[in-house]
């Protein structure tokens, strides 16, 4: 990819469009407003809290990322959403039950109530455990996509936005494999005209965003923009895309722990993971077809990190199982158990047990913010197509065809920061450090 000659300034308002206005999206929007009002802190956000080292360690140049690259200020963010359930932001946040009503929702009630979701492109053919009345109708899927494009244009005009980004925060759709309809844009558009079943609502949102020049990030594991037709369309239109599936609870822990085991050349006999989750996402994942999309996303992480073909004695026979169980009493407070059977010197066995009581939307919300700001930066820098440098945020990072994804979170973090250095014409960091000892 060609190094940006110049990055356009982050002037004007940035509209953040959110397909799906449930727990993750409302937690994100409420959090940004709470931060703007000084009643919360942006914990978990690299763009707001992380520093970046420039030059040698002895140079002592470590600005905040937001001071190093030209990111949009939080004050200049405006929000739009689509959802099959017509609840406004305040009502939806109350139903989600993630944030404290008196402490964090009531002080920004007027703001949240002002955000009303647009009618969604939605079908129970793709998300079977969710129903809603706030839904678009059209004779063909092409018609529905054109309605989304009109929504995008109208939102930009009505809110006086200089630019837009779209981050999918909707529910996990059923598992769909890329087929002939996904190979070229001509085949895809013909498929929309013919209402091809393999074209899901998420794909229509991605198509609409790319056609309108709006960067698109996919926070769910289902097929969305990660197929040949839309990847080529994004390059042709000069639009950044990335995905998929926000890396939050259990998989976040795997991408932290597995690199450590591999670095120490410790073997793994088995890794059993199970979750209980009670929010809308948990209910939807109770459907086997939606769970299949999530399972594929979660299972691929360890194999990529551990490289069993390269280290057969350590990982070739590893048994990996993932379970997700819907348990309404927990709401958004997901609990993930991991039982890991490892072995070390001379084959002696050891065990590790993890019980992670996490808050799924609390971990996802800063990811939405960072992706929106970084995708806008990429667009202003003239970077188009797949943005692999944002793999840090995803369970199933999108990569160029034929290129295996990098799942090691530490390598991903290094790649992200080196990309920012490269964009700003600073020297990339190798951590070699021999110059300190010459």
N, C-alpha and C positions, 0 to 999 in steps of 0.2 A: 504494500500500500504506500502511495506517495505521501511523503511528509507534508503536513499542512504548511503552505507558504504564509498564510495569515489566518487567524481565527477571528471571525466576525464578533463584534462586541455583544454582550448579553443584555442588550437594550430592550426595553419594553416588557410587556407581560408575557409570561409563559403559561399557556393553558395545558393542564394535565387532565387527559381524558381517561376515564376508568370504566371499562366494560366490567360490570359487577360492582355492586355498591353494598356489600355485606360487611363482615367483620374486618377483613384486612383493609378494604378501601376506606371505611369510616374511621378506623383506628388511625390510618395514615393521615387523612384529612383533618381529623380532630387534633391529632398531634402537632401538625404544622401550625394550625391556628393557635393552639396552646403555647407553642414555642414563640410565635409572633407576639402573643400577649404577655410573655414573660412568666407563665405559670407552669412551664415544663422545660425540660432540657432534651436536646436531640441525641440522646444516648443510643448508640448502635449505628450511627450514621458516619461513614467515612468522610463524606463531603463536608460535614459540619464540624467534626471533632478530631479527625486524624491529621497528623502532620506528615510531611514528606521530606526526606533528607535530600539535599542537593550538594553535589561535590563530595569532597573528602569529609571523614568524620571530624577532622581537626578544623574544618572550615566553619563548623557550628552554624550551618544554614538549614534550619528545619521549620519552614513556614507551615501554617495550616494549608491543607489542600485547597480550601476555598479562597485562600489568599494567593495561591500560586497559579491556579488556572481560572479563567474568567467564567465563573458559574453565575447563574441567575440567583439573585437575592431572594430569600424566602418571602419577603414582602411583595414580590412581583409575581407570585404564583396564584393562579385561579383554577378552579376545579369544576369538571363536568363529569357526568356518569350516565351509564345505561344500566337498568336492572329490570327483570320481569316483575319484581315486587315494587309497588309505587311509593313505599315509605321514603320520606325525606331523610336527610343525613342524621338528624337528631333521633328520629323514630327508629331508623335502622340501627344506629349505635346502641340504643337502649335494648333492642331485641338481641343484638350480638352479645351484650353483657360483658364486653371486654374492659371498658373504662368505667371508672367510678363516677356515678351520676352527679353527686353533689360537688365533688372535687374538680372533675375535669369536663363533664358534659354540660351541666347547667350554666357555668360561666360563659360558654360559647354557644348556647342554645340557639340564639337568633341567627348566628352565622351558619350553623349546621342545618337549621331548618330551611334556610334559603336555598340549599342545594337539593334539587328534586331530580331524580333520575329520569332521563329520556326513555321512551318505550324501547325495549330491547329486542334484538333479533334473538329468538329463543325457541327451542323445541324440546319437548320431553323425549324425543327420539334420541337425544344426545346427553341429556341430564335427566335421568328418570325419577329422581326423588325430589324434584323441585317443581312447583307450579306457581304461576303468577298471571296477573291480568294485564300488566303493563307491557304488552307485547306488540310488535309490529306485524302487519299482515302484508302479503304481496303474492302475486301470481307465480313469481319465480325467485330463485335465490339471487339472481342478478338484480331484480327489482329491490330486494331487501338490502343488498350491498349499496345500491344507489341511494337508498334512503339514509343509510349510515353516512355516506359521503356528503349528503345534504346536511345532516346533523353536524358534521365536522365543520363545514363551511359556515353554517349559521352560528355555531358556538364561537368560532373565531371572530366573526364580525360583531356579534352581540356583546362580546366581552372585551372587544378592542385588544385582542391578543396579537402580538408580533409573530409568535410561533406556537406550535403545539407539539406535544408528545402523547403517546398512548401506551398505557401499561395495563395488560390484561390481569384483572383481579377476580375474574369470574370463577365459577365452579369447574371442577374437573369433568371434562366430557368423556364419552366412551372412547375406547381404544380404536384408532383407525390407522391402518398402515398406508403409507404413500402408494398410490397406484397410478395408472395411466392418466387419470384426470389431473394429477399433480405434476406431470412431467414438463409441461409447457404452459405458458400463459394462455395460449390459444385453446388448449385442451381444457384448462381450468374455466375460462370464460364460457366455453361451450357447455361445460358441465353445470355451471350456474344457470344457464338458460334452460337446461334439461332437468334441473332439480336433482342432480346426482347426489345419492345418499352419502357418498364419501366426502362431500363438502359440508363441513359443520359450521355452526354459527361463529366459532372462534376464527375460522379461516376467512369468513366474510368480513369480520372486523379487521383482520390483518390486511386483507386485500384493500379495503376501503382506506385504511390509514396510509398504506404505501402509495396508492393512487393519488391521495391528496398531499403527498410529500411530508407525511407525519411519521417521525421515528416510532417504531413499534417494539415493545418488549413483552414477552409472554411469560407470565408468572405461574402458569399451570403446566402439567405434564402432557396435556393432549396435543395432537397435531394442530399447528396454527400457522406459523410462517416458516416452519422448518422443512420445506420441500422445494424441489428444483424450480418450480414455476414462480413462486413468490421470492425465492432467493435471487433469481435472475431479475425479476421485476424491480426489486429493491436496488440492485446495482444499476439497472437502466434508469431508474428515477432518481438516483442519488440519495437514497433514504437508508439510514442505519436501522438494522434490526438485530435483536438478540433474544435469547431464551435458553432453556426453558425450565420452569418449575422452581419457585423461590426456595433457596436453601436455608431452612429454618431449624427445626428441632433435631430429630434423630440423625438425619443425614448430615447436618452441620457437625455433630459430634463424630460421625464416621470420618469425615474429611479432615478432622483434626487428629483423631487417634490413629487411623490406618497409616498415614505417612510416618508417624513415630514408630510403629511396629516395623514397617518396612525399612526405615532408616537404620534400626538396630538389628535387622535381619532376624527378627523373631517370627516363627511360623504361626499359622492360624489353622486350627482344625475345623472350627465352626464359628458362625456369628449369627445368633438368633435375635431378631428384633420384633417387638410387638408394641402396639400403641393403643391407647384408648383416647377418644376424642368425641366431644359432644356437640360441637357447633354445626352449622349448616354444611361445612366441608366434610365433617365426620359422617353426617347422615347421607350425603351424596356418595361418599366412598364406600358406604355399606352396599351399594349396588356393584355386583361383580364386574360389570363392563367398565364402569368408571374406575374401580380399583385397579383394573388391569393397566390403565394408563399410568397410575401412580406407581404400581409395582415395577413396571419396566424402568421407570425413572429412578427409583430407589435402588434396584438391584444392580444397575450398571456401575454404580460408584466404586465399589470395592474392587471389582475386577480391573477397572482402569488404573486405580492407584497401585494395586499390589502386583500387577503384571504376572499372573501365574505361569504363562508360557515362558517367561524369562527366568522365573524362580520356581520351577515345578516342585522342588523338594519342600518348599515353604508354604505354597499356596494352591497347588494344582488340585488337591483333594478337599479344599475348604468347602464346607456346607454353609450356604447362606440362605436364610429364610426371613421374610418380612411379612408381618401381619398388622392390619389396622382394624380396630373394632369400634363401632359406634356405641358410645356410652353417654346418654344425655345429661346425667348429673354433673359431668365435668365441664360442660360448655366449651369455652375456648381454651381452657386450661388442660392442655394435652399432657399425658404421661407416657413416656417412652422407656421401655425396659430393653436393655441389651445384655445378653449372656454371651461372653466371648471366651472361647477355649483356645488358648495359645500354647506354644511349646518353645523351649529354649535349648540351651547347651545340652548335647547328648540326647535330645528328644524329650526331656522331662517336661511334664505338662503343668500348666498354670491356668487360672481362671480370673476373669475380670467381670464384675457386675456393675452396670450403670442403671440408675433410676433417675431420669431427667424429667422433672416436673416443670414443664415450660409453658409459656403463654404464646401460642402460635402466632397470633396477629401482632403481638408486641415485638416479636422477632422479625416479622415480615414488613411491618410499616416502614422502618428506616431503609429497607431494601428498595421499596417503591420510590422513596424520595431520592435515593442515590441514583437509581436507574434513570429516573426522569431528568435529573440534572446532568448526568453524564451523557445520556443520549442526545440531549439538546446541545451539549458541548461538541459531541462528535459531529452532529449535523452542521453546526456553525464552522467546524474545522474542515468540512468537505469530505468527511469519511462516510462511505456508504456500504451497504451490504452487511454481512455478518460482523458483529463487533465481539470477537472472541476475547478481547481484553477484559470484558465484563463477566467472564465465566465465574468469578469469585462469588457471584450472587445466585448461582443456579445449581440445581441438582443434575441437570442434563445439559451441559453447555453446548450451544450451537457452534459448529465448526465448519470449515470448508469441506466439501465432499472428499472422502477418502482420508481425512485427517482425524486421528483419534482425539477425543477430548481430554484435557488435563483436569483432573479432579482434586489434586493435592491443593488444599486451601492456601498453603504457604507459597507455593509456586504461583498460584492464581493471584495472590496479593502482590507478589513481586512483579508479575507481568502487568497488573493494573497500574502500579506506580511507575514502572519503567515506560509504559505507554504515555502516561502524563508527562514524564520528563522528555520523551521523544517529541511529543506534540509541542512542547514549549522550548525545544532546542537546547535542553540541558543534557549533560552527559548521563547515559544510563548507568545504573549501579550494578556491578558484578559481584561485590563483596570479596574480591580477591585479596586486596589489602597488602600486597607485597611491598608497595611503595613506602609503607610506614617503617619498614625494616631495612631499607637500602642504606 
